[in-house]
Structures are given as C-alpha cells and as structure tokens.
Amino acid sequence: MPTDAMLDASALRAQRADDGGLTVTLGDDNYEGVKVRRAFPLESPFEFIGLFASDGSEIGVVERVGDLDTQTAEALREELGRTYFLPVITDIDNLTEAFGVLQADIETSSGSRHIEIRGYRSKIRILSSNRALIEDAEGNRYELRNYHKLPRITRKILGLGM
Amino acid sequence: MDLVEPISDEIEECLRHTLKSGELLMVLLTADLSPDGRYDESYLVLTQERLLVLHPNGISGPEVEDIPLSNIAKVQTCNYVGSGALIVDLPGQTQEVVRFSQGNYFKFSAVPHIVDAALAQPTDGAEAETSSSPPRRVEHCSTCGRALRPGSTVCPNCIRKTETFWRLFSYIQPYRGIALLGFALTLMMTALTLVPPKLNEILIDDVIVPVVTNYTQVVDGTPKQVLTPEAPKIPPPETVKLLLWVVGAFLCLHLIRALVSGIRMWTLGWLGQRITYDLQTEIYNYLQFLSLSFYSRHSTGRIMTRVTTDTERMRGFITSGFQDMVIAILTLIGIGIMLLWMNWELAILALLPTPLIVVGTMIYRHRIHWVFHTIWRRISVLNSLLADTIPGVKVVKTFAQEDREVERFDRRNSELRVSRMESVKMKAVFLPSIALITSIGSVILWWFGGSRVLENTLTLGELQAFIAYMVMFYGPVRDLSNLSDQLESAATTAERVFEILDTEPEILDLPGAQDPGCIEGRIEFRNVSFTYDGFARILDAVTFTTEPGEMIGLVGHSGAGKSTLVNLISRFYDATDGEILIDGVSITELEQRKLRSQIGVVLQEPLLFQGSIADNIAYGTPRATRAEIIAAARAANAHQFIMNFPDGYDTEVGERGGRLSGGERQRISIARALIGNPRILILDEATSSVDTQTEYEIQEALERLIANRTTIAIAHRLSTLKNADRLLVMDKGQIVEVGTHKELLATKEGVYRRLVDMQTELSKVRAL
C-alpha cells in the first residue's frame, strides 16, 4: 500500500507569506496559499497534517509537527489554529435540563458562553483520554477535558459516566 | 429428517411380504391425499430396486403398485396450491404416484434426489443420500408432535421444567451468599408483616379497652364513651407504661422493616443485575462463536429478544417472581396458622370466600390473557401500518391518498380501542367483585366475631387482629392463582435462552487445526456441492483452481451460486460434498479465524459500525497505526474525501455508516479489507450499488490492489471484469464456461456471450 504521501520533515519548510497565507517549500517545489487539514483533529491534532495546494490537490501529509524545524512547526501550528476553532471548556455553571434540552453557562479557553444542547444524548461524544466533544444547538463545538473530575451531578446530567 | 416413517402393523406386514430378501428400504413416507383430493393415506416406498406405492384400503388388504427403478426416467415433485404430488416419468407416460397436503411437501421433495442417487449408484448410493437428507421446514416436537415455532426446538408443552429451573438457579450459585442473605431478609419481612395485627390486639385489649370502659356512660339507653375534653382523665400509670411499650414496639417494628426492606432491595437488585450481566455476556459471547447458518435460521429480532428481553425476564423471575411466590406461600401459611391458633371456628368462617377468589382469579386471568393477546396483536397491526405509511408518506402524497390512509388508521385504531375497552370492562367487573367478596368475608367476620365479642367469648382486639389478618390473606391467594402461568412463562423463557447456549457451532476448528501462516493464495475446489436447506443444490460439483495472484471473475445470473461459492472460501459454511483446499490444505484443517484474517472481503452493501472512520478501517486490525490507516484509505481512494470532512478520520459514521454515502462506505470497506494485507481478496458486487464516477474511482483502486493477490470478483456489470485473468461463468450451481473475456465472447452460443449481448442492448436502450 502506498505510504509515499508522508512528507520528509527535514525537506519541508513553511512560513507565513505577506498576505497572511501559508507558503510551503518542499525540495525544489514551492507552494503558496497552502491549506492545512488534520487527519485526526480530535484524537491527534498535531500528527498527520494534510497539506493541500491552492488548487485543492494534496501535497502530502506531515506525520508529526514536532519533527519539523521550529519556524515551520510554528507556522503550521498558527495555520492550524486559524483553521480549527475548538474552544476548551474550563468550567460549567448553572447546568439544568428541561424537556430534553440542556442549558449551561460555560467558561472556555475563548471566553464565557451560555449554551443550549438539544437532543444532548447524541450531541455529546466521548473521546479518548477522558475528553468529550459537545455540540450546542447552533452547531458550535466545544472540547471538554478531564470530565471525570467534574462534580458527580454534572457528569450525571451530561451522561458522562456515573 | 427421518425418511422412514412409522407405519401401521398391517402395512408393515404387507411390506414384509412384498420386499425381497436383501432389498434395502431407503424411503418410507406417508402421503395423506387421494388422487381426487380426499384425505386418505397411502405409502411411498423406495428401495434400491423399485418404487412401491401402497394403498391400504384395497378389498383384500393393501394394494401395491410396483414401479421398477429401471423404468423410471425422472422423478419430480409438483407443487400445486395447498398440495403437491410426486410425478414419475415412465416410458411413454407420466404418472402421479402419490399426492400429499402442503405440510408434507418438504419431506417428499427429498425423494427425487434420492431416486437420482439410487439410479446412479444402485447399491451404495442410498445411504449417503439419506444421511444428507433435508431437514423439515416446519419442525415438530419429537415428544408430543406439536409444530414448533420457526427457528426453535423448544416445545413449551414438553419442557422439563424442574431441570430448567435447576439450571436457571445455577446462575445464583456464584453469589449464593448474597442470595441466601436476600432470602433470609425475605423471610424476615414476611415475619414482620405478621406482627402489627398482634400489637394492635395488645393495644386494644390491654391498653385501651380496660381504661375506656371506665369512661362509658348510658346515654339514651345505650352505653357510650362520653368525652370530657374540658377535664381530661388521668389514666393509670401502668397502662400508660404499657401504651409506651406498644407504641415503642410499633416504632421499632417500622424501623426494622424499613431497614430490612432497604437491605433486601439492594441485595436482590445487586443479585439481579449480576445475573442479567452474566447471562447477557454469556449469550453474546456465545453468539460470536455460532456459525452463520444459525443467523440464517433465526431472525435478528428474535436473537435480540433472547439477549435483552428474555434475560431480563429471567432476572425478574429469579429475583422477584420467585421471591414473591415464596413470600406469598409463607404469608399464607403464617396467617393460616395465626388464624387457626387464635380461633379455629372464626378462621374457617374467614376463609370461606377463598375458593371464590381463587376460581374467580383463574377465570379472569384466562379471559384477560386472550383480551391482552388481541390488544398486542392490534398494536402490532397499528405499528406495521405506521411503519408502512410514515416512511412511505411521499407515495401517499403523490397519489393524494391522505384521506384513505387516515381512514385506514382510524379503522385499526378503533379496533384497538374496542379491544382495550374489553379489558377495561373485564377489570371493571373483576376488581370490584373481588373487593366485594373480600368485604363479604369481613362482614361475616364482623357479624360472627362481633357476636362473640358481645357474648364475651372473644376480645375486641382479637376480632380486629382477625380482620386485619384476613385482609392480608387474600392478596397472596390472588397471586398464587397465577402460579402455574408464572412458572410456565419463566420455564419457556429460560429454555429459549438455553437453546442458544446449547446450539453447537456448525463450523468448528478440528482438533489440531493448523495455522495457515502466510498463505500464497492457491484456491482449489474439488467437486464441491452445497445446499443451505438440504435439498436445493446451490453449488453442484464445482471444480476449479486459481493460482496465487490470479484474478478470477465470477459471472452468472442471480441465484447461480456465485456468492455461495465465495462464502465457502471464507468457510462461513462447510461444503456439503467435495473439498476446498487453500495452498493444498483442506480448509477444514485450518484454523478458521487465522484463515479469515488472510481473506479480505468487500460486499455489495458494506456495513460499517458506529464509531469513527479510523475505527472502521482498523476494525479487523485494531493495532493498526494511524499511518497504516491512512495508507489503506489512500489505497482505496478514500483518503481524499475523508480529509475533506471537518473531522477527517475522526468523523463519526453513524449507525451502520448512515452518515456517509454508499460510495464512501464502499471505499472505507475496501480500506478495511486491505489494511490486514490479505492474500485473498473477495469482491462481491463491490461496485454495483454506486454511481458511475464512484465506480470508476473504486475500480481504479481495486485494480491497484489486486496485484499479487488472489482475487475473486463477482460483478453483474461485466465490463468491470474485462481484465480478469479468467472468467468462470456459473449457471444453476455449476461452472458452465471458463476463459478470458475475449475467449468467451468468441463463443457465440455461450452463456457469457448472451449476458454481454443483453447488457449491450440494455445500455443502448438506456442511452435512448
């Protein structure tokens, strides 16, 4: 099976262009306006990063961002941060449930929000390492880390293990 | 199936005279219709030399029709509507030899095969064929002869209930300490329920009555207790002390009851959940080891019911039903003893309504059972109507049939309402009647007991205790009226679950089965025949060999046996006759799981499991690295579209992969088949349910993948098999043509050529 899509970390250079886009140099090839996509955004956000040229064709996959030189890694991390927005919930307050709708005030890595979760049993997805992905009624998503450390009643309402 | 059925002495005697020495009885079946369609028995006898038909109602004993096998050109069964017949082709004529009702069709359908075998091997072919004779389509109980439920061998009439219950209770064995504690607490609860009436008796006779008697004055000629709220009396200190004791005893009793009840609920709950967990785990584990044939005999719904509802019922019986029964029996005994001990004459009077309650309850339960049965049936009818019309609402609207559907629903809903009202009416009659009978018992007691109190032969406290015990007595009486139903239901449920656990997997690894190691991929079919039902030959003496790395295309009409053939390579079923070899070793000598790990299968309708795309690709190889998952997806032309999903490989596919399109599911299933790097690849209509663009992408991926793997591909679109090294054309379970696409096209009258021509014509018509 072909595995040649994995890019050689030592041959890859990336930097921000003046227009804010990402420029990637791979050996003699130069790509501008490169898009990044995570293969495993929820389970392994800084491994297996797909790089796509501006015409949509795949340049290849970076196996580990940590293997790249500092500047390239930094540029990629920045681009990933711009492409993927997934606030991390740091606190949950005033969690209530009525008629199948959850309401809560949450503190996130990006600020505080009031959220509603409809049909919440299908909108809360358990991830590995005691993490959960929560999708609110408007389709916004949040990551909840270490949910096992939440108060028992909160876990019970969210259906995250008893 | 036994093809030699029991016969009457008269027929046996007749046969003894008719059969020659050394003539082997191969078939003896009873037919139940006369040629003019009346119920009348006749017997079909087959030996290695002839076919005999015995008609028992001849003038001088049974008439015998004798047809030598050498005269028979062909035997076949003919299926009419509601009946069937066995037809024999003789020189110059066709003769109907026996006629039978529909229920007997299946057993007679085995006869033509056996006759064919007898004609082919007149001496020793019989035994082999008889041993592979078909099973009955409708199974009957071997003890009582009742028809069994489809897919079940459990006869509710003949279950050995004692054995079943012992086995059922064996699930308690690992937790016997907890079970005994629960049982002891149950006994304690029962004993505690008997105490309050006795305390009441003490309260009335020893505390209240002796003091209150002093407050009695004659008012208007009648002695009455006259209250003096303005000047409360001071009761004797010893009476107050006794009141305190009794009240204290009541308080302690309630505290102990609450405590015992709580511990009992926890204990039985724990026990119940452990038993449910053990049972469900045991059944599910066992289901994983059962062969595919088990799943084709049992519907998914039925298997799910065994794992969920039936195990829950078993838990209910062990932890609740059984305990309630014990409580009821003990309560009855306890109260009976108390009543007789207190006053045997009153006890007999008190128990007078009991037979009425028992009989009334039994009649009610019998009648309401059928009403409930009707209600369940009508609910099911209503549900099936909803299941039809709600998904089909587009059709309803298209034909503007909304009113008709509303009317149809209304009619069925009315029927349901009527049957529900029937149950309401029965309850409205039964429950007040029982209450009335119980009250009549109390009235009788009040009269006779009250008279005794007035005669001073019974205390007021005793009478009150009597009435309290009597009220407590009738509850268990009603419960026990249903005892046999409960036991039967529990036994049948348990037996159905045990039936699964007792099913022997048909495909088993032989002792000393070999690990095939890394196979080369040489597949050899030697004269392989296969039948699912023991009768219809889906594969008939199939012989072919594929070399390692060769690509074989399997072509043929629907039902030609193509999918069955590939199922046999994976050893989902064992061949009925013949042998299949992988790298020269019979697959029955190989460890099936190791063999299957080297076979990649892509089906027409790929089934994905709930979870992420990555989980699904790595399903057969859970330790696959992320790099391997991406490589497999890339090879299956799936990487591009997966990366376009916001969650990439972490995307949830939904139930059965429902959030993805057919083509996406198919490419993921190809990646799943490839990740283990199988040596044999089976593609069963892998591209037939996708659009042309997707088919092109899948085809492109497949062509890359079949290199260096033995590939067997089934496809209806013959163009997809053009590059196969060889094509095997199947018809009616046999390989009728072998060759490359070009070679087979050159055969003008060939099956393949005809199929290609038909598809070309069809393409032209579609293009118009």
Interface residues (C-beta under 8 A of the other chain):
Chain A: M1 P2 T3 A5 M6 R37 R38 A39 F40 P41 L42 E43 S44 E47 F48 G50 F52 E58 V61 E63 R125
Chain B: S612 A614 R626 A627 E628 I630 A631 A632 R634 A635 H639 Q640 I642 M643 N644 P646 D647 G648 Y649 D650 E652 L674 N677
